[in-house]
Amino acid sequence: IPPLDPETIAHFLAIQAALKPEEASVARAVAADLAPIELRAWFDDLKKLSVPAGVAKIRALVGKKGGAS
């Protein structure tokens, strides 16, 4: 899998920064459990979204994992 480009990394970091600390923690835990190809697909999916839309998508995931309050 080729490395992520700097623009994608910056976009993902902007999404992470907009999350509450506990949400970001759950998102990192989910990402750590993904296979490399799945993680790349997740980054590619988030790259297509605005930062607010990416935050909303991750918050929906965090809610499913029981991490949202």
GITAWO-V517970 format. One record per residue. RES is the residue in one letter. PHI is phi in degrees with one decimal (999 if undefined). PSI is psi in whole degrees, 0 to 359 (none if undefined). NEAR is the number of other C-alpha atoms within 10 Angstrom. Layout:
# GITAWO-V517970
[[RES,PHI,PSI,NEAR] [RES,PHI,PSI,NEAR]]
This chain:
# GITAWO-V517970
[[I,999,125,6] [P,-66.2,151,5] [P,-64.3,157,7] [L,-72.4,147,11] [D,-77.9,156,8] [P,-56.7,326,9] [E,-64.2,317,10] [T,-65.4,317,15] [I,-61.7,314,14] [A,-62.0,320,12] [H,-64.1,315,19] [F,-64.1,320,19] [L,-64.7,325,13] [A,-64.7,320,16] [I,-64.0,312,22] [Q,-57.9,318,20] [A,-66.3,333,13] [A,-82.4,347,15] [L,-82.4,156,19] [K,-67.5,152,12] [P,-52.9,319,11] [E,-69.7,327,13] [E,-67.1,316,21] [A,-62.6,322,20] [S,-63.1,314,15] [V,-64.5,318,20] [A,-61.5,319,19] [R,-65.2,321,12] [A,-64.0,318,11] [V,-62.8,314,14] [A,-61.2,322,16] [A,-65.2,334,11] [D,-86.6,353,10] [L,-83.2,147,13] [A,-68.4,155,10] [P,-52.3,319,12] [I,-67.4,324,10] [E,-69.2,320,12] [L,-62.9,318,15] [R,-62.9,319,17] [A,-64.0,322,13] [W,-63.9,313,13] [F,-60.0,317,17] [D,-62.8,322,14] [D,-66.3,313,11] [L,-65.6,328,20] [K,-60.9,329,18] [K,-77.7,348,12] [L,-100.6,155,15] [S,-68.0,166,13] [V,-59.3,312,19] [P,-60.2,322,13] [A,-68.9,323,13] [G,-64.4,319,22] [V,-61.3,315,23] [A,-62.1,319,15] [K,-63.7,316,14] [I,-68.4,321,20] [R,-62.0,323,20] [A,-64.4,319,13] [L,-65.7,315,17] [V,-60.7,320,20] [G,-61.2,322,14] [K,-67.1,330,10] [K,-85.6,357,12] [G,81.5,16,9] [G,-97.3,352,16] [A,-87.5,149,14] [S,-121.6,none,7]]
